[in-house]
């Protein structure tokens, strides 16, 4: 009720404008990771079926991309479906895939990808996804392959441990084929075997998680070693531009020491 009252009186718009001026006067993060959490709990709180929360979450993801493009954020990596999520009830998983398919179709026809030169890539074990969804994703990736100004990574059927294991397997294969030697393996070369190898900057400056949970849940385990973390007590479908600006402002106020 209070949120609705503040929105109706225009307080949020005033605060949003003030925040926007604040963050634009300081160094912006160039890579933001976001864990889209709280869809099911939001739906339950509104007496809706769980899958309805994923529908609203998908729409919020579209808004999030728009806000990041407006702010000039170069790279966004969104965690939308983990390898562990396959363990949810089959009916719910199928509904999630339906939502992902609809969002992929909307993204496919989104003029912002061409206008803003956004390269889209799914990261994860995408071979586990339904065939139709795989084909949609592959088509979007192919159409945006040459784009190089902004990067949108969709972490789907993704797990941080799985990513590291898959990288280790690729290294073992290259060793067996004689493509590389043991002396070639270091942190820099290992980066080239990760799902994020295509990115100019695979390391998120800032990772945001919604819903009040304070953990990464396997998100970008290798890449997030020095990321600033921001946990927000708001469910993803309710996430607002103000929340993004607040998270960026928190990031800007921190002194990054990179482990020192």
Buried (B, 14 or more C-beta within 10 A) or exposed (E): EEEEEBEEEEEBEEBBEEBBEBBEEEEBBBBBBBBBBBBBBBBBEEEBEBBBBBBBBBEBBBEBBBBBBEBEBBBBBBBBBBBEBEEBEEEBBEBBBBBBBEBBEEBBEBEBBEEBBBBBBBBBBBEEBBEEBBEBBEEBBEBBEEBEEBBBBBBBBBBBEBBBEBBEEBBEEBBEEEEBEEEEBEEEEBBEBBBBEBBEEBBBBBBBBBBEBEEBBBBBBBBBEEBBBBBBEBBBBBBBBBBBBBBBBBBBEEEEEEEE
